[in-house]
Amino acid sequence: MSAVTGKVALITGAATGIGRSIAETLAAQGFRVAINHPHTPELADKVVAGIEADGGQALAVAADVRDRGEYAAMIEQIKSAWGSWDVLVNNAAVAITKPFPEITSEEFDLSYAVNVKGVFHGMQLAWDHLADNGRIITISSSTTALMLPGYAVYDSTKGAVEQFTHILSKEFGPRGITVNAVSPGATETETYRLGKSPEFLAGLEALSAFGRLGRPSEIAAVVAFLASDAANWVTAQNIRVNGGTA
């Protein structure tokens, strides 16, 4: 892929994990990247500093994606700083995984508020503000194909955004905007191992053709492709990046 100059990408939930790697990868490709965070400036500022130290352009933007007003204000901040908005990466999510009878109403509501409503807000605001020939990329999960116990609510939210991807590709298409999903498998982030037993993690590693967890950079590379001009003819797809897990 050739380097991109001047295009603007917003990555939600980009202060840590896969989102951070996506931001760093896009910045290395020449995108100006907006690092969204839900009021954790110390983490976002660290990402911005790292990108700038490598010669890239980045901006930390605080907003809770559940709140449409905050989201809209974030878009205005980005456009005020850089004049345009070309790429949306819907990455912010919560992963509440526990036996189905133990899921509380509050946990259910939080899951849908962040994972589905947050994406809904982003896509509706993209309708009004994203540049023609732009890109929308939503991070789903390969667990939607695995039927793992404890993942019912989480996977149902990811199934919803996969349908957003399929249907909205036709609605955004006349403007040259592509809409795709990327579904990582188990990926080695800062917090991935928290709350998971060694046996469970070993089972996930065994599902991969390579016998290991994925790396955030491997997910980010596919997102970077979809954000590039090389992916002009790719839309409505859900690309599973999981080492053969599913």
N, C-alpha and C positions, 0 to 999 in steps of 0.2 A: 504494500500500500504506500502511495506517495504521502508526504507530509501534508497536513492541513494547515492553512494559515487563516487565522482570524475568526473561525467559526466558534460559536459559544455553546457549551454543553452544561446542562444542569444535571447533577447526580444527587438524588435524594439519599439521605442516610449515608453520606460519604466520608464521615469522620473516622470510620473504622472498617475493618474487614474487607469484604468483596467490593463495597462501594468505594473505599479508599483506593484500592488497587485499580479500579476502573478510572477514577479521577486521575491518578498518576499516569496511567497508560495513555489516556486521551490527551493529557497535557504534553506528554512526550511526543505525541503525534502532531502537536501544534494547535490543539484546541485551547481556547480560554475556558477554564472550568470553574463552575460555581459549586462550592462544597456546602451542600445543605446539611444542617445539623439541628436537632431539637433542643436548642439552648444549651449546648455543651461547647462553648467557644474555645476552651483550651485545647480540645482535641482537634477541632476544625482548623484552628490557627496553626497547629503543628503540621497538618497536611499542607496547608497553604505555604508555610515556610519551606517545607521540603521541595515542593514544586518550584517555587521561585528560586531556590538555591540551585536547581538544575536548569534554570533559564526559562521556565514556563510561566504562564500567567494564571492566577487563581484568585478566587474571592470567596470568603466564608459568608454564608447567608443563613441566618437563623429563621426557622419556621417549623411549626408542627404541622405535618401534612394532613392531619385530621381536621385542621381549622382552615376553611376556605379563605377567610380574610387574611390570615398569616401567609398562606400560600400565594395569594394574589399580590400581597405586598412584596414578597420575595421576588416574584417575576418582575415587578416594577423596578426593584433595586438592581436586578441583573441588567435590564434594558437601559436603565439610567447610566449604569457603569460602562456598558459595552455596546449599546445601541441595537442589539438584535438578540435573538434566541433561536438556535438551530437544532439542538438535540436535547431530548428529555430521556433520562435514564431513571425509570421508576425502580429504585432499589430499596428504599426504606421499608422495613417490615419487622414484625415481631413473630417469634416462633414459640408458641406455647404448645408443648407436646406432653401429654399426660393421658392416662386412661380416660376414655370418654365420660364415664359416670362422674369423674372428679372435676371436669371442666365447669367452672362457675359461669353464671350469666355475665359477670363483669369481665372475665377472661374472654368469653365469646365476643362480647361487644368490642373489647379492645382489639382483638384479632381482626375483626371486620372493619373497624374504624381506621386502623393503620394500613392493613394489607389490601383492602378493597376500596374504601372511601378515599384514602390517600391517593391511590392510583386514579380513581374517578376524578378527583379534583385536578390532578396534573393533566389528565387528558382533556378535560373540558377547558382548562386554561390554555392548553396547547392549541385547541381549536381557534381561539381568539388571538393568540400571541406568537405561536411558533411560525417561523419563516417557511414559505413554500420550499419544497424539496428538502424538508427537514427529516429528522429521524426520531422515532419513539421506540424505545427498547425497555421492556419490562422484565424484571428478574422474577421468574417463577421458581419451580423446584422439581427436580426429577423424582421426588418422593410421591408425586401425583401418580406415578406409574408403579409404585412398589407395594401399596397396601400395608404400610407399616402400622402396627398397633400403636395407638397414642397420637397419630397424626391426622385424625379425622377432621378436626376443625381447621388446623393449619392448611391441610391439603385442599379443603373446600374453598378457602380464600384464594389459593393459587389457581384452582380451577376456574374461579370467577374471572381473574385477570387474564387467563389464557383465552377465555371467550371474548373479553374486551379486545384482545389482540386480533383474533380472527375477524370479528365483525367490523371493528373500526378501521381495519386496513382498507375496506371498501369505501368507507365514508371519508377517510383522509386521502385516499388514492388520487382523486382528481386534482389535488394540489401537489402531487409528486412526493407526498410524505409517506415514508415506509413505516410500518408498524409491526414489530416482531417481539418475540419473547425469547429469553435465554433461561434454560433450566439447569442450574448446577446440580451436581451430585454432592455427596458429603465433601466439604471443603475445609481445609485446615486454616481457620481464622483464629483471632486472639481468644475468642470465647467458645469456640465450637465444642470443645471437650467438656465444658462445664456441665455438671449434672448428668453426664452420660457414663455408664459403667464401662470398664475396660472390655467386657464381653460384648457389649453392644457396639462399641467402636470397632472391635476386631471383626465383628460380623459385617459392618459396613465396608471395611477395607477389603474383606474377602469377596464382596460383590463386584468390585472393580476388576477389570481384566488385568490391571497392573498391580493389584494387591496393596493399594495405598489410598489415602485421601487425596482429593484434588488440591490445587494451589490457587489462591485468588488470582494470580497473574494469568493462569490458564483460562479462567472465566473472562477476565478483562480483555484478553486478546480477541475473543469472539465478539464481545461487545464493540471493541474498536473496529473490527471488520464491518459490523452492521452499521456503525456510525459513519463509515467512509463512503466515498463515491463508488468504490468497488462493489457495493451492495445495492446499487440502484434498482436491480431487478429482483430483489429479495424482499418479500413482504408477506404478512399473514403466517409466518412460520414460528414454530416453537423449537428452538435448537437445544437439544439436551447435551450438555457438556459435563460428562460424568464418568469418563474412562470405561465405558461399556457397562455401567451398572444397570441401566434400563434402556 
